[in-house]
Structures are given as structure tokens and as C-alpha cells.
Amino acid sequence: MHEAALCQCLVDIIRDQQRQRGFRQVRTVYVEVGVLGHVEPQALAFAFEVAALDSPAAGATLRIEEIAGRAWCTDCAEHVTVERRGDPCPVCGGFGMIVEQGEELRLKELEVV
């Protein structure tokens, strides 16, 4: 489950931010997760709960915003929404797609005290 490794990285970033900014505790962690990134939101939430133990994020709420997949179709020269990798272009049915958005995992915001 790579979500555990991703959450450990999130906790490491939170610790770095705590050292830099001096907050005591994190109440809420806001992340953006691309639908094409092969990250399961439920698994991410569970892994975060475990990774956050004994950290400034212990007990924090994880808020996950899913980011839609977007690609440039080289066959029809259109920006299109993509739900899964390997799907054909919804406009022309072609497979010449260059993913532009939807693979990211981004720590967007921390609510701290």
C-alpha cells in the first residue's frame, strides 16, 4: 500500500512546517489528490491516521479534495476530461492523450493551533 509511504511524507512535511513556523498542533490537513494518481482516498485517510500518531498531526482531520483528470488529445487538439488512464478521448475516440492534470498529491493547507 503506497498510501502509507505517501502519508509518512505528509507527516514529514508537517514536522518541517512545525519547526519553521512554531505551531503546536494540526487540527485539519487539506490535500488534493488527482483521480489518475492511483491513490485510493479511503486508504490514504486510514494510512494518515496511523502515520500521524506521535506527530503534531495526531488526531487531525484529513480533508481530501479529488482533482479531475485532464488531458490534451493530440488527435483532435482538444483539452478533455479523463476519468481513467487508457480511456479514449471523449471527443474523437483517439488515444493520443497527454495528461495535464489529475496525477498530483498536494498538501494544500494546514489548520493549526
C-alpha positions as CSV (number, residue, x, y, z in Angstrom):
1,M,0.0,0.0,0.0
2,H,1.9,3.1,-1.2
3,E,-0.6,5.3,0.6
4,A,1.4,4.6,3.8
5,A,4.6,5.9,2.3
6,L,2.8,9.0,0.9
7,C,1.3,9.7,4.4
8,Q,4.7,9.4,6.0
9,C,5.9,12.1,3.6
10,L,3.0,14.3,4.5
11,V,3.8,13.9,8.2
12,D,7.4,14.7,7.5
13,I,6.4,17.9,5.7
14,I,4.1,18.8,8.7
15,R,7.0,18.3,11.1
16,D,9.2,20.6,8.9
17,Q,6.5,23.2,8.9
18,Q,6.1,22.9,12.7
19,R,9.8,23.6,13.2
20,Q,9.7,26.5,10.8
21,R,6.5,28.1,12.0
22,G,6.3,27.1,15.6
23,F,2.7,25.8,15.9
24,R,1.7,23.2,18.5
25,Q,-0.8,21.0,16.8
26,V,-2.5,20.5,13.5
27,R,-6.3,20.3,13.5
28,T,-7.0,19.8,9.8
29,V,-4.9,18.8,6.8
30,Y,-6.2,19.6,3.4
31,V,-4.8,17.6,0.5
32,E,-5.6,17.5,-3.2
33,V,-5.5,14.0,-4.8
34,G,-5.7,13.5,-8.6
35,V,-8.0,10.8,-9.8
36,L,-5.4,9.5,-12.2
37,G,-2.7,9.2,-9.4
38,H,-3.6,5.7,-8.3
39,V,-4.2,6.9,-4.7
40,E,-7.3,5.4,-3.0
41,P,-8.8,8.2,-0.8
42,Q,-10.1,5.8,1.8
43,A,-6.7,4.0,2.1
44,L,-5.0,7.4,2.3
45,A,-7.3,8.5,5.1
46,F,-6.5,5.3,7.1
47,A,-2.8,5.5,6.4
48,F,-2.7,9.1,7.5
49,E,-4.3,8.3,10.8
50,V,-1.6,5.7,11.5
51,A,1.3,7.8,10.2
52,A,0.2,10.9,12.2
53,L,0.4,9.1,15.6
54,D,3.1,10.7,17.8
55,S,3.3,13.7,15.5
56,P,1.9,17.3,15.5
57,A,-0.9,15.9,13.3
58,A,-2.1,13.2,15.7
59,G,-5.9,13.3,15.8
60,A,-6.0,15.8,12.9
61,T,-8.8,15.5,10.3
62,L,-7.7,14.8,6.8
63,R,-9.8,16.6,4.1
64,I,-9.3,15.1,0.6
65,E,-10.3,17.1,-2.5
66,E,-10.2,15.0,-5.6
67,I,-8.8,16.7,-8.7
68,A,-10.3,15.7,-12.1
69,G,-8.1,14.2,-14.8
70,R,-7.5,16.5,-17.7
71,A,-5.5,15.7,-20.9
72,W,-4.6,17.2,-24.2
73,C,-5.7,15.0,-27.1
74,T,-3.1,15.1,-29.8
75,D,-5.5,13.5,-32.3
76,C,-8.2,16.2,-32.1
77,A,-6.3,19.0,-30.5
78,E,-8.8,19.4,-27.6
79,H,-8.4,19.6,-23.8
80,V,-10.6,16.8,-22.4
81,T,-11.6,15.4,-19.1
82,V,-10.2,11.9,-18.4
83,E,-11.7,9.6,-15.8
84,R,-9.1,6.7,-16.1
85,R,-5.8,6.2,-17.8
86,G,-6.2,4.3,-21.1
87,D,-9.6,5.7,-21.8
88,P,-10.1,7.0,-25.3
89,C,-10.7,10.7,-25.9
90,P,-14.3,11.5,-25.2
91,V,-14.4,13.9,-28.2
92,C,-12.7,11.9,-31.0
93,G,-12.1,8.4,-29.6
94,G,-8.4,8.6,-30.2
95,F,-5.7,7.5,-27.7
96,G,-3.1,10.2,-28.3
97,M,-3.5,11.7,-24.8
98,I,-1.0,13.8,-22.8
99,V,-2.1,14.0,-19.2
100,E,-2.0,17.6,-17.9
101,Q,-3.8,17.2,-14.5
102,G,-5.0,14.5,-12.2
103,E,-1.8,12.7,-11.1
104,E,-1.0,15.1,-8.2
105,L,-0.9,14.6,-4.5
106,R,-0.5,18.1,-2.9
107,L,-0.6,19.3,0.6
108,K,-2.8,22.4,0.2
109,E,-3.3,23.8,3.7
110,L,-2.9,23.1,7.4
111,E,-5.2,24.4,10.1
112,V,-3.0,24.7,13.2
113,V,-3.1,26.0,16.8
